């Protein structure tokens, strides 16, 4: 359901604007239309700060899972905590990189043993120069025979197929001509580098302690972020509105739910420097939309949000597509065992009260329950057919009939949803614009239902209504007149006739494509069920005959196989019913998207 709104036009004295907006922001129920706002340098800094706070909070959310940051004393304020977080994050990143680099250098120096760098300097002062090399061990074995003819070569260490060695030369003479990797003469030994690593790790521990305090201050940082959002929203609203009377008056447009009218009116009546006009919005207004649905439809708003919210003054389709979405999801899954898995996952999420997952957990439970029911209707439980388990004869016969007609059931679901969507289109158009503007859709709906009944009723043994019966022809003529001649009350009937013929072509071709789109339900269900059977067969055929080991291998194969199949089936069952909802159902229901969502001018930061 779309919550009814009231439109407020506010006229206020320009010098009283700031104080009035502060009080209006504290009221927190009026959505102000913002226009003409361009962020200044301060606003851009605030926007950047909000993004940085968001990244910080995401990082802290991950860090609090690390026992290293489990204990820490919170800072006095969110601003202080955020500033320390920035410094700590930068130092931890830098120190971690330095420790990795220095540790690697220590490992490399360890190849030369625990020498004293001063010894190298002393030898060089006496005219003896040491040259450091490394190469593959086999290359060293071949080359050393030649190198020792001209130079003194001494191997130091062989590690992982690489030989590290030195050659002795004299100061002032050319370096030895040795084909090997030249290594820079070390100025520190491995022990010195390890001391550097220890010092860096000590410094890292100090900053990790600071980060632990930041983790403990996560809520304070979140509140500081909310404060920045409040400042930005205030700046946006204060720079909106129209200036009148040479800038002395400011005109703002606001929106508030009807249920808050008494509260808003009482507030505005108490403002001495403000005049206001209250009226109902029209279809031409860009009215913000707020949805309110009951316990069943509310979780399905998550699905609708992937597309758009409905335009104000039209119909909220959430509660109407929700049963179909459940049915289509269950159709795609087609397995009661998989459905029970989804239901249990949703139940665990709900009982654990995971942050921000309340409605999603309820949605998962609804979809899981629908999958269980549909899985029982087709007789599949984790790829095992219930018909093979000795079910009652009536149930077995029902399962056989349903599975044999599954393709046509998918098409039938499509026809039913399209007819229902067209019915909602007629109602929606009547509510928004008037009954006469729905004649074109009503005529097409009448023709469609008339032809469907003429096709179905004789098949089920109902006489008196067929494609040749007078009743059918009479209803067909009524629908044709509405669709061809009265599809637009603002146009000449002859113009409507030409437009109606074109619409007839589009409707016929569109209907065929729309109905065939529902075949995907059958295809996805069939593929998922086939894979489930394959994994069951693999578990039985690949498992060894050894007792105990056979059960273990079967369990691993079944867990892995069904896990993959559940994941892939869930993706298909989530996406394809959504496509049918947004393209086939929304299109035929005449869905119109809103450009604005109700966003009240309120403070997010709690004191």
TORTORMAR-91097 format. One line per 4 residues: number of its first residue (from 0); their letters; for each residue y, x, z of C-alpha. Coordinates in steps of 0.25 Angstrom, whole numbers, plus 5000, padded with zeros to 4 digits. Layout:
NUM = A = Y/X/Z | ...
This chain:
0 = XXXX = 5000/5000/5000 | 5014/5005/4997 | 5023/5003/5009 | 5036/4995/5006
4 = XXXX = 5049/5003/5006 | 5063/5000/5008 | 5074/5007/5001 | 5086/5012/5008
8 = XXXX = 5100/5016/5002 | 5107/5024/5012 | 5122/5027/5012 | 5127/5037/5022
12 = XXXX = 5140/5046/5025 | 5138/5060/5020 | 5142/5066/5033 | 5131/5058/5041
16 = XXXX = 5120/5061/5031 | 5114/5073/5038 | 5113/5066/5052 | 5108/5053/5045
20 = XXXX = 5097/5060/5038 | 5092/5067/5051 | 5091/5054/5057 | 5084/5048/5045
24 = XXXX = 5074/5059/5045 | 5071/5057/5059 | 5068/5042/5056 | 5058/5047/5045
28 = XXXX = 5055/5034/5037 | 5065/5034/5026 | 5062/5041/5012 | 5075/5046/5006
32 = XXXX = 5076/5047/4991 | 5079/5062/4988 | 5087/5065/4976 | 5096/5076/4971
36 = XXXX = 5090/5086/4981 | 5090/5101/4977 | 5085/5111/4987 | 5095/5121/4991
40 = XXXX = 5092/5135/4996 | 5089/5130/5010 | 5080/5119/5005 | 5073/5129/4996
44 = XXXX = 5070/5138/5008 | 5065/5126/5016 | 5056/5122/5005 | 5051/5137/5005
48 = XXXX = 5049/5136/5020 | 5041/5123/5019 | 5032/5129/5009 | 5030/5142/5017
52 = XXXX = 5027/5133/5030 | 5017/5126/5022 | 5010/5139/5018 | 5011/5144/5032
56 = XXXX = 5005/5131/5038 | 4993/5132/5028 | 4991/5146/5032 | 4991/5143/5047
60 = XXXX = 4981/5132/5045 | 4971/5142/5039 | 4975/5153/5049 | 4972/5144/5061
64 = XXXX = 4957/5143/5057 | 4957/5158/5060 | 4953/5162/5074 | 4962/5174/5073
68 = XXXX = 4974/5164/5074 | 4968/5154/5083 | 4977/5158/5095 | 4992/5160/5095
72 = XXXX = 5004/5155/5103 | 5013/5146/5094 | 5027/5150/5091 | 5039/5142/5097
76 = XXXX = 5043/5136/5084 | 5038/5133/5070 | 5049/5141/5064 | 5045/5153/5072
80 = XXXX = 5030/5152/5069 | 5033/5151/5054 | 5041/5163/5054 | 5031/5171/5062
84 = XXXX = 5020/5165/5052 | 5028/5171/5040 | 5029/5185/5047 | 5014/5184/5052
88 = XXXX = 5009/5180/5039 | 5016/5191/5031 | 5012/5202/5041 | 4997/5197/5041
92 = XXXX = 4996/5197/5026 | 5003/5211/5025 | 4995/5217/5037 | 4982/5211/5031
96 = XXXX = 4984/5218/5018 | 4988/5231/5024 | 4976/5231/5033 | 4967/5228/5021
100 = XXXX = 4974/5240/5013 | 4974/5249/5025 | 4959/5246/5028 | 4955/5249/5014
104 = XXXX = 4963/5262/5014 | 4956/5266/5027 | 4942/5263/5020 | 4947/5272/5009
108 = XXXX = 4951/5283/5018 | 4938/5283/5025 | 4931/5288/5013 | 4938/5302/5016
112 = XXXX = 4934/5303/5031 | 4942/5305/5043 | 4951/5316/5038 | 4965/5320/5043
116 = XXXX = 4976/5318/5033 | 4983/5331/5039 | 4971/5339/5035 | 4974/5336/5020
120 = XXXX = 4989/5339/5022 | 4985/5352/5029 | 4976/5356/5017 | 4987/5353/5007
124 = XXXX = 4996/5362/5015 | 4986/5373/5013 | 4985/5370/4998 | 4973/5362/4998
128 = XXXX = 4973/5348/4992 | 4963/5337/4993 | 4961/5327/4982 | 4954/5314/4985
132 = XXXX = 4945/5307/4975 | 4934/5296/4974 | 4924/5292/4963 | 4911/5286/4961
136 = XXXX = 4899/5294/4968 | 4892/5296/4954 | 4905/5301/4948 | 4907/5311/4960
140 = XXXX = 4893/5316/4959 | 4895/5319/4944 | 4910/5324/4945 | 4908/5333/4958
144 = XXXX = 4900/5343/4950 | 4912/5346/4941 | 4923/5344/4951 | 4917/5355/4960
148 = XXXX = 4918/5365/4950 | 4933/5365/4951 | 4937/5358/4964 | 4932/5357/4978
152 = XXXX = 4926/5343/4979 | 4921/5336/4992 | 4915/5322/4993 | 4920/5315/5005
156 = XXXX = 4913/5301/5005 | 4904/5292/4996 | 4907/5277/4998 | 4902/5266/4990
160 = XXXX = 4898/5275/4978 | 4912/5282/4978 | 4913/5297/4982 | 4926/5301/4989
164 = XXXX = 4929/5316/4988 | 4940/5326/4988 | 4944/5338/4979 | 4951/5351/4984
168 = XXXX = 4962/5356/4977 | 4974/5366/4979 | 4989/5362/4980 | 4997/5364/4968
172 = XXXX = 4984/5364/4959 | 4981/5352/4950 | 4972/5341/4956 | 4957/5342/4953
176 = XXXX = 4953/5335/4940 | 4943/5326/4946 | 4939/5312/4939 | 4939/5303/4952
180 = XXXX = 4948/5293/4959 | 4960/5301/4965 | 4963/5296/4979 | 4976/5299/4986
184 = XXXX = 4975/5309/4997 | 4974/5301/5010 | 4985/5303/5020 | 4978/5296/5031
188 = XXXX = 4963/5294/5035 | 4955/5282/5037 | 4957/5282/5052 | 4972/5282/5050
192 = XXXX = 4971/5270/5041 | 4962/5263/5051 | 4973/5265/5061 | 4983/5258/5051
196 = XXXX = 4973/5247/5050 | 4972/5245/5065 | 4987/5245/5066 | 4989/5235/5055
200 = XXXX = 4978/5226/5061 | 4985/5226/5074 | 4998/5222/5067 | 4990/5211/5060
204 = XXXX = 4985/5206/5073 | 4999/5204/5079 | 5003/5196/5067 | 4990/5188/5067
208 = XXXX = 4994/5184/5082 | 5007/5179/5076 | 5000/5171/5066 | 4991/5165/5077
212 = XXXX = 5004/5160/5083 | 5008/5155/5070 | 4995/5147/5068 | 4997/5141/5082
216 = XXXX = 5011/5137/5077 | 5006/5130/5065 | 5011/5116/5070 | 5025/5122/5073
220 = XXXX = 5026/5128/5059 | 5022/5115/5053 | 5033/5108/5061 | 5043/5119/5056
224 = XXXX = 5038/5116/5042 | 5041/5101/5044 | 5055/5105/5049 | 5057/5112/5036
228 = XXXX = 5052/5099/5028 | 5062/5091/5036 | 5073/5100/5033 | 5070/5100/5018
232 = XXXX = 5069/5085/5018 | 5082/5083/5025 | 5089/5092/5015 | 5083/5084/5003
236 = XXXX = 5087/5071/5009 | 5101/5076/5013 | 5104/5081/4999 | 5099/5068/4992
240 = XXXX = 5106/5055/4990 | 5118/5051/4982 | 5132/5055/4986 | 5143/5044/4986
244 = XXXX = 5157/5042/4989 | 5161/5056/4986 | 5150/5061/4994 | 5153/5054/5007
248 = XXXX = 5141/5045/5006 | 5127/5048/5003 | 5117/5038/4998 | 5102/5040/5001
252 = XXXX = 5090/5031/4997 | 5079/5030/5006 | 5065/5022/5008 | 5058/5017/5020
256 = XXXX = 5045/5009/5022 | 5048/4994/5025 | 5041/4996/5038 | 5051/5005/5043
260 = XXXX = 5063/4997/5038 | 5067/4992/5052 | 5067/5007/5057 | 5075/5012/5045
264 = XXXX = 5085/5000/5045 | 5087/5002/5060 | 5090/5017/5058 | 5099/5015/5047
268 = XXXX = 5107/5004/5054 | 5110/5014/5065 | 5116/5024/5055 | 5131/5022/5055
272 = XXXX = 5134/5031/5043 | 5123/5025/5034 | 5123/5012/5026 | 5109/5008/5020
276 = XXXX = 5104/4998/5010 | 5089/4993/5011 | 5082/4987/5000 | 5068/4986/4994
280 = XXXX = 5064/4996/4983 | 5062/4992/4968 | 5052/4997/4958 | 5064/5005/4952
284 = XXXX = 5065/5013/4965 | 5058/5026/4968 | 5053/5021/4981 | 5044/5030/4989
288 = XXXX = 5030/5026/4992 | 5022/5025/5005 | 5008/5021/5005 | 5001/5013/5016
292 = XXXX = 4986/5010/5015 | 4975/5005/5024 | 4964/5013/5030 | 4955/5012/5018
296 = XXXX = 4965/5015/5007 | 4974/5025/5015 | 4964/5037/5012 | 4964/5034/4997
300 = XXXX = 4979/5037/4997 | 4975/5052/4996 | 4968/5049/4982 | 4981/5041/4977
304 = XXXX = 4990/5052/4981 | 4983/5061/4971 | 4990/5053/4960 | 5003/5046/4966
308 = XXXX = 5007/5035/4975 | 5010/5021/4969 | 5024/5017/4965 | 5032/5009/4976
312 = XXXX = 5031/4994/4972 | 5017/4996/4965 | 5003/4995/4971 | 4997/5005/4980
316 = XXXX = 4983/5007/4973 | 4977/5015/4984 | 4969/5004/4991 | 4964/4999/4977
320 = XXXX = 4959/5012/4971 | 4953/5016/4985 | 4940/5008/4984 | 4938/5012/4969
324 = XXXX = 4940/5027/4972 | 4929/5026/4983 | 4920/5019/4974 | 4922/5029/4963
328 = XXXX = 4921/5041/4972 | 4908/5036/4977 | 4903/5033/4963 | 4906/5048/4959
332 = XXXX = 4899/5053/4972 | 4887/5044/4970 | 4880/5049/4982 | 4879/5043/4996
336 = XXXX = 4876/5057/5002 | 4888/5063/4996 | 4896/5051/5001 | 4891/5053/5015
340 = XXXX = 4895/5068/5014 | 4909/5064/5010 | 4910/5053/5021 | 4906/5063/5032
344 = XXXX = 4916/5074/5027 | 4927/5063/5028 | 4922/5059/5042 | 4922/5073/5047
348 = XXXX = 4936/5075/5041 | 4941/5062/5048 | 4934/5065/5061 | 4940/5079/5062
352 = XXXX = 4954/5073/5059 | 4957/5085/5049 | 4972/5086/5047 | 4977/5078/5035
356 = XXXX = 4963/5074/5031 | 4962/5060/5038 | 4964/5051/5026 | 4956/5061/5017
360 = XXXX = 4944/5060/5027 | 4945/5045/5026 | 4945/5046/5011 | 4933/5055/5011
364 = XXXX = 4925/5045/5020 | 4929/5033/5011 | 4924/5041/4998 | 4912/5046/5006
368 = XXXX = 4908/5031/5010 | 4910/5026/4996 | 4901/5037/4991 | 4890/5034/5001
372 = XXXX = 4890/5019/4996 | 4890/5022/4982 | 4879/5033/4984 | 4871/5022/4991
376 = XXXX = 4873/5013/4979 | 4868/5023/4969 | 4857/5028/4979 | 4861/5043/4979
380 = XXXX = 4861/5051/4992 | 4863/5066/4990 | 4857/5065/4977 | 4844/5058/4982
384 = XXXX = 4842/5044/4976 | 4840/5033/4986 | 4831/5026/4976 | 4821/5038/4978
388 = XXXX = 4820/5035/4993 | 4813/5022/4993 | 4825/5013/4995 | 4823/4997/4995
392 = XXXX = 4821/4991/4981 | 4834/4983/4980 | 4842/4996/4983 | 4834/5004/4973
396 = XXXX = 4836/4993/4963 | 4851/4993/4966 | 4852/5008/4965 | 4845/5008/4952
400 = XXXX = 4854/4998/4946 | 4867/5005/4951 | 4863/5018/4946 | 4859/5012/4932
404 = XXXX = 4873/5005/4931 | 4881/5017/4937 | 4888/5020/4924 | 4892/5005/4922
408 = XXXX = 4896/5004/4937 | 4906/5016/4935 | 4912/5008/4923 | 4912/4995/4931
412 = XXXX = 4920/5002/4942 | 4930/5007/4932 | 4932/4993/4926 | 4934/4987/4940
416 = XXXX = 4944/4997/4944 | 4952/4995/4931 | 4952/4980/4932 | 4956/4981/4947
420 = XXXX = 4967/4991/4943 | 4973/4982/4932 | 4973/4971/4943 | 4981/4979/4952
424 = XXXX = 4990/4983/4940 | 4993/4968/4938 | 4996/4966/4953 | 5004/4979/4954
428 = XXXX = 5013/4976/4942 | 5015/4962/4947 | 5020/4967/4961 | 5029/4978/4955
432 = XXXX = 5034/4971/4943 | 5030/4956/4942 | 5018/4948/4937 | 5022/4947/4923
436 = XXXX = 5023/4962/4921 | 5008/4963/4924 | 5004/4954/4912 | 4999/4965/4903
440 = XXXX = 4990/4971/4913 | 4985/4957/4918 | 4982/4954/4904 | 4974/4966/4902
444 = XXXX = 4967/4964/4915 | 4963/4950/4911 | 4957/4954/4898 | 4949/4965/4905
448 = XXXX = 4943/4956/4915 | 4941/4945/4905 | 4933/4955/4896 | 4925/4961/4908
452 = XXXX = 4921/4947/4913 | 4917/4943/4899 | 4908/4956/4898 | 4902/4955/4912
456 = XXXX = 4900/4940/4916 | 4890/4938/4904 | 4882/4950/4908 | 4880/4945/4923
460 = XXXX = 4876/4931/4918 | 4890/4923/4919 | 4892/4914/4908 | 4904/4908/4902
464 = XXXX = 4913/4920/4901 | 4911/4930/4890 | 4919/4936/4878 | 4917/4923/4870
468 = XXXX = 4921/4913/4881 | 4934/4905/4881 | 4938/4910/4895 | 4937/4924/4891
472 = XXXX = 4945/4922/4879 | 4956/4914/4886 | 4957/4925/4897 | 4957/4936/4886
476 = XXXX = 4969/4929/4879 | 4977/4928/4892 | 4975/4942/4895 | 4979/4946/4881
480 = XXXX = 4992/4938/4882 | 4996/4944/4894 | 4992/4958/4889 | 4998/4957/4875
484 = XXXX = 5010/4948/4876 | 5015/4948/4891 | 5012/4963/4895 | 5027/4965/4897
488 = XXXX = 5036/4953/4900 | 5048/4961/4896 | 5044/4962/4881 | 5042/4953/4870
492 = XXXX = 5028/4948/4868 | 5027/4954/4854 | 5030/4967/4860 | 5021/4965/4871
496 = XXXX = 5010/4962/4861 | 5011/4975/4854 | 5012/4982/4867 | 5000/4974/4872
500 = XXXX = 4991/4978/4861 | 4994/4993/4863 | 4991/4991/4878 | 4978/4984/4874
504 = XXXX = 4974/4996/4866 | 4977/5005/4878 | 4971/4996/4888 | 4958/4995/4880
508 = XXXX = 4957/5010/4878 | 4962/5013/4892 | 4952/5004/4898 | 4940/5010/4891
512 = XXXX = 4944/5024/4896 | 4947/5019/4910 | 4933/5013/4911 | 4926/5025/4905
516 = XXXX = 4933/5034/4915 | 4925/5028/4926 | 4912/5033/4920 | 4916/5046/4927
520 = XXXX = 4911/5039/4940 | 4897/5038/4935 | 4897/5052/4929 | 4902/5059/4942
524 = XXXX = 4892/5051/4950 | 4880/5054/4941 | 4884/5069/4940 | 4885/5070/4956
528 = XXXX = 4872/5063/4958 | 4864/5071/4947 | 4869/5084/4954 | 4864/5079/4968
532 = XXXX = 4850/5077/4962 | 4850/5090/4956 | 4853/5097/4969 | 4843/5089/4976
536 = XXXX = 4833/5094/4965 | 4837/5108/4966 | 4835/5108/4981 | 4821/5103/4980
540 = XXXX = 4817/5112/4969 | 4823/5125/4973 | 4820/5125/4988 | 4807/5133/4992
544 = XXXX = 4795/5126/4997 | 4796/5134/5011 | 4798/5124/5022 | 4811/5126/5029
548 = XXXX = 4817/5135/5018 | 4815/5124/5008 | 4824/5114/5016 | 4834/5125/5018
552 = XXXX = 4835/5128/5003 | 4836/5113/5000 | 4847/5111/5010 | 4855/5122/5004
556 = XXXX = 4853/5118/4990 | 4856/5103/4993 | 4869/5107/5002 | 4874/5116/4991
560 = XXXX = 4871/5107/4979 | 4876/5094/4986 | 4888/5101/4992 | 4892/5105/4978
564 = XXXX = 4889/5091/4972 | 4897/5084/4983 | 4909/5093/4981 | 4909/5091/4966
568 = XXXX = 4906/5076/4967 | 4917/5074/4977 | 4927/5081/4967 | 4923/5071/4956
572 = XXXX = 4922/5059/4965 | 4936/5062/4970 | 4943/5065/4957 | 4937/5055/4947
576 = XXXX = 4939/5043/4955 | 4953/5048/4957 | 4955/5049/4942 | 4950/5035/4940
580 = XXXX = 4960/5030/4951 | 4972/5037/4945 | 4969/5035/4930 | 4961/5022/4928
584 = XXXX = 4965/5014/4941 | 4979/5018/4943 | 4982/5016/4928 | 4976/5002/4927
588 = XXXX = 4983/4998/4940 | 4997/5002/4935 | 4999/5013/4946 | 5013/5018/4947
592 = XXXX = 5016/5031/4954 | 5027/5033/4964 | 5037/5045/4963 | 5039/5045/4978
596 = XXXX = 5031/5045/4991 | 5038/5040/5004 | 5043/5052/5011 | 5051/5048/5023
600 = XXXX = 5063/5057/5027 | 5057/5062/5040 | 5056/5074/5049 | 5042/5080/5048
604 = XXX = 5044/5090/5059 | 5041/5084/5073 | 5048/5089/5085
